[in-house]
Amino acid sequence: MEEAQQENETINAREKFDVEKLRPIMRRVLNAELTNASYEDLDKESTTRIAHKIKQAMLEISPSDYKYIVLVNASKNNNQGGRVDASMHWEMDADTFVQDIYQSDLLICSSIAFAIRL
């Protein structure tokens, strides 16, 4: 019983992923990749490249102790509404996510990055 309690205390003592470091990086990546782009300019490689750049930034912020998942979704902007939500069952003190949305007259791109502690 004591071993399990000590293990939990050790896990809780580790730092949570720093979302405040990732948030401006995500914004810069989306702006750099999508400014002056139209929906027709985007292909699978474009969204994959954005996701990879965000994941690389996550690895630089915290190279170990986490699994990373990055989702990037681009849609043509037809003056319609949209919504991105997430619901999880995880360790609230350890796991986290960051989301950002890029929007122009031509396209909308949502990006969600999950950091799940191992």
Residue pairs with C-beta under 8 A, 6 or more apart in sequence:
11 94
11 117
12 93
12 94
14 65
14 94
14 117
15 62
16 93
16 94
16 96
16 117
17 58
17 61
17 62
17 66
17 96
17 115
17 117
18 61
18 62
19 96
19 97
19 98
19 115
21 61
22 54
22 57
22 58
22 61
22 98
22 113
23 98
23 100
25 54
25 57
26 54
26 57
26 98
26 100
26 111
26 113
27 100
29 50
29 53
29 54
29 57
30 50
30 100
30 102
30 109
30 111
31 102
33 46
33 49
33 50
33 53
34 50
34 102
34 104
34 107
34 109
35 104
37 46
37 104
37 106
37 107
38 106
38 107
39 74
39 75
39 76
39 77
39 106
39 107
42 74
42 107
46 74
47 72
47 73
47 74
47 109
48 72
50 72
50 109
50 111
51 70
51 71
51 72
51 111
52 70
54 70
54 72
54 111
54 113
55 68
55 70
55 113
58 66
58 68
58 70
58 113
58 115
59 68
62 115
65 117
65 118
66 115
66 116
66 117
66 118
67 115
67 116
67 118
68 113
68 114
68 115
68 116
69 113
69 114
69 116
70 111
70 112
70 113
70 114
71 110
71 111
71 112
71 113
72 109
72 110
72 111
73 84
73 109
73 110
73 111
74 107
74 108
74 109
75 82
75 107
75 108
75 109
76 106
76 107
76 108
77 103
77 104
77 105
77 106
77 107
77 108
82 108
82 110
84 99
84 101
84 110
84 112
86 97
86 99
86 112
88 95
88 97
90 116
91 117
94 117
95 114
95 115
95 116
95 117
96 114
96 115
97 112
97 113
97 114
97 115
98 112
98 113
99 110
99 111
99 112
99 113
100 110
100 111
101 108
101 109
101 110
101 111
102 108
102 109
102 110
102 111
103 109
